[in-house]
Amino acid sequence: MRSVVRLLLLATFVVLVSACASNQQEEVLPEKTYYENARQAMNSGNFNEAEQNLDSLESYYPFGRYAEQAQLDLIYARYQNLDLEGARAAADRFLRLNPQSEHADYALYMRGLASYNLDIGLASRYFPIDVAARNPGEQTQSFRDFSELLSRYPDSPYASDARQRMIAVRNRMAELEVFAARYYIKREAYVAANNRARYVVENFPTSPVVEEALIILAETFRFMDLKKGSQDAIAMLRENFPKSSAFNDSGEFEPDVLKGESRSLSSVVTFGLMGDE
């Protein structure tokens, strides 16, 4: 009987302690205090603390005086914290809750910026990962965000930077295609390499890698005995890049993209996926 009483007393004590702790945790500060704490933290570069205060402000005062500004600050705080997915989610939420806000252009810009940097974040600082070899999904999303910004807010102060980043995204996409073309050449999958190079020439004609794409296009066409295609590619290369390294001192087309590669019909048909490295 005494054991039962002791257990009941212990259980009651645990419940009381838990209740006290819970009451302490649930102490809610004034709305203005959360906001001022967040601003002070951001000004001092403490974005973790800023994010905590902004999260609390949104939780306890979702329709308060500082609600809209807190949502904008949360986007920035998460971005500075390198929480790029969180920043994008915060931007999405702001645009959903404040579709007519005068600051919608900022939210769109930050959403695009988060996507723009999402696949070239911390990993690239420590590992030798070729940016052009990555999945272009996030780049495509950032391009759409920046495009929407320019369409809806052409006079936005963020429009100029967004336009430059769109150019950078297109160049990255072109680099990805050329990277893939090089890979297929190593696999002796010349049809696939030709397709990738042609895509660059047709869709990214102002990209810095279009010269290399034309060289690959001309040589793979020649390899496949498609003389007309090769001649057209060489003519385009000569017109746009007369000093290209693909031309020898006599001005003749003499590339070395396929040098040392042996023709393999099975590789051409199977895109090189059945061969050895």
C-alpha positions, 0 to 999 in steps of 0.5 A: 500500500505504501508503495502505491502511495509513493508512486502516486506522489511521485507521479503527481510531483512529475506532473506539477514539475512538467506543468511549471516548465510548460508554463515557463516555455509558453510565456509570450512576449509583446509583439513589439518585443519580438520584432525589436529583438529580431531587428537587433539580432539581424543588425548584429548578424545573429540570424539564428536569433532573428529567425527564432524571434520572427517565428515566434512573432508569426506564431503568436501574432499572425495578423499583428502590426508587424506581421507582413514585415516579419514575413519579409524579414524571415525570408532574408534571415533564412537566406542569410542563414544559408537555409535556401529551401526555407527562404524559398518556402518563406517567400512562397508563403508571403506571396500567398498571404500578401498577393497585392503587397507592394513588396511582392517584387522583393519576395519574388526576387528572393525566391529566385535568388534562393533557387539560383544558389540552391545547387551551388551552395556550401558543397561547391566550396569544399568539393570539386563539383562542376556546376555545369554537371549538376541537375538544372532543375533549380536553375530552371525554377530561378529562371521562371521566378526572375522572368515572372519578376520582370513580367510583373514588375519591370521597373522594380529595383531588383529587375536589373540584377534579375535580368543578369542572373537570367543570362547567367542561368541560360549560360549554365544551361548551355554549359550543361548541354556541352558537358553532356556532349563531352561525356557522350563523345568519351562514350563514342555516342556521337549521335547523342553528342551531336544532339546536345551540341545542336540544342545549344546552337539552336537555343543558346546562340549567345552563350559563351560555349556556342563555339565549342558546340559548333565544333562538336556539331561539325565534327560529329556530323562529319564523323557520321558522313553527313557532309551538308550538316558538317559544312553548315556548322563549319560555315557558321563557326567561321562566320561567328568565330573566325579565330577559333582554334579549330581552324589551322594556320591555313584556315582549314577546319582541323579540330581534335575533339574526336582525336583518338576515338575509334568508330564503334557502330554499337556505341553510336546505336546504343549511345555508348551506354553499353560500352566501357569507360 
